[in-house]
Amino acid sequence: NIVRLSPPRIRLHPNQKPDTLPGLFIEWSTKPDDLVLDPFMGSGTTCDAAKRAGRRSIGIELDERYCGLAVRRLGQGVLAL
């Protein structure tokens, strides 16, 4: 199958995908309340898609700028390490 989508209009991260793309893959490969791991979270596109699909998620990102973007995008706080 081929999925054709337009790139995001506003890019928060250099490798940002269309918001609907991770959502499709999450819906196709997981069940509600499953846990999605994104080891290269960036601005949080995959975690946001997981949240909208009723899945839990863990995102890992080294760059604090992108962690801040993801926190604002997801509307929750960052856990202290």
C-alpha positions as CSV (number, residue, x, y, z in Angstrom):
1,N,0.0,0.0,0.0
2,I,1.1,3.6,-0.6
3,V,0.2,6.4,1.7
4,R,0.2,9.8,0.1
5,L,0.2,12.9,2.3
6,S,1.2,16.5,2.1
7,P,4.2,17.7,4.2
8,P,3.4,19.8,7.3
9,R,2.8,23.5,6.6
10,I,4.5,24.6,9.7
11,R,7.7,22.7,10.6
12,L,8.7,22.5,14.3
13,H,11.4,20.0,13.6
14,P,13.6,19.3,10.5
15,N,12.4,15.7,10.2
16,Q,8.7,16.4,11.1
17,K,6.2,14.1,9.4
18,P,2.6,15.0,8.5
19,D,0.5,14.7,11.7
20,T,-1.7,12.0,10.2
21,L,1.1,9.6,9.1
22,P,2.1,8.3,12.6
23,G,-1.6,8.1,13.5
24,L,-2.2,5.7,10.6
25,F,0.6,3.4,11.6
26,I,-0.4,3.5,15.3
27,E,-4.0,2.7,14.5
28,W,-2.9,-0.2,12.2
29,S,-0.4,-1.7,14.5
30,T,-1.7,-1.2,18.1
31,K,-4.8,-1.6,20.2
32,P,-6.3,1.1,22.5
33,D,-4.2,1.6,25.7
34,D,-1.1,0.0,24.1
35,L,2.2,1.7,24.8
36,V,4.0,3.5,21.9
37,L,7.7,4.2,22.3
38,D,9.3,7.0,20.2
39,P,13.1,7.0,20.9
40,F,13.6,10.1,18.7
41,M,10.6,12.2,19.8
42,G,11.5,15.5,18.1
43,S,8.5,17.8,18.5
44,G,6.2,15.0,19.6
45,T,4.3,14.2,16.5
46,T,4.2,10.4,17.2
47,C,3.3,10.9,20.9
48,D,0.5,13.3,19.9
49,A,-0.8,10.8,17.4
50,A,-0.7,8.1,20.1
51,K,-2.6,10.3,22.5
52,R,-5.3,11.1,20.0
53,A,-5.6,7.4,19.2
54,G,-6.1,6.4,22.8
55,R,-2.7,4.9,23.3
56,R,-0.1,5.7,26.0
57,S,3.3,6.9,24.8
58,I,6.9,7.5,26.0
59,G,9.0,9.9,24.0
60,I,12.8,10.3,24.3
61,E,14.6,13.3,23.0
62,L,18.1,14.7,23.8
63,D,17.5,18.3,22.5
64,E,15.8,20.4,25.2
65,R,14.3,22.8,22.5
66,Y,12.3,19.9,21.0
67,C,11.3,18.6,24.5
68,G,9.8,22.0,25.2
69,L,7.9,21.9,21.9
70,A,6.6,18.4,22.6
71,V,5.5,19.4,26.2
72,R,3.5,22.4,24.8
73,R,2.1,20.2,22.0
74,L,1.0,17.5,24.4
75,G,-0.3,19.8,27.1
76,Q,1.4,18.2,30.0
77,G,4.5,18.7,32.2
78,V,7.9,17.1,32.0
79,L,8.9,14.5,34.6
80,A,12.1,15.4,36.5
81,L,14.9,12.9,36.2
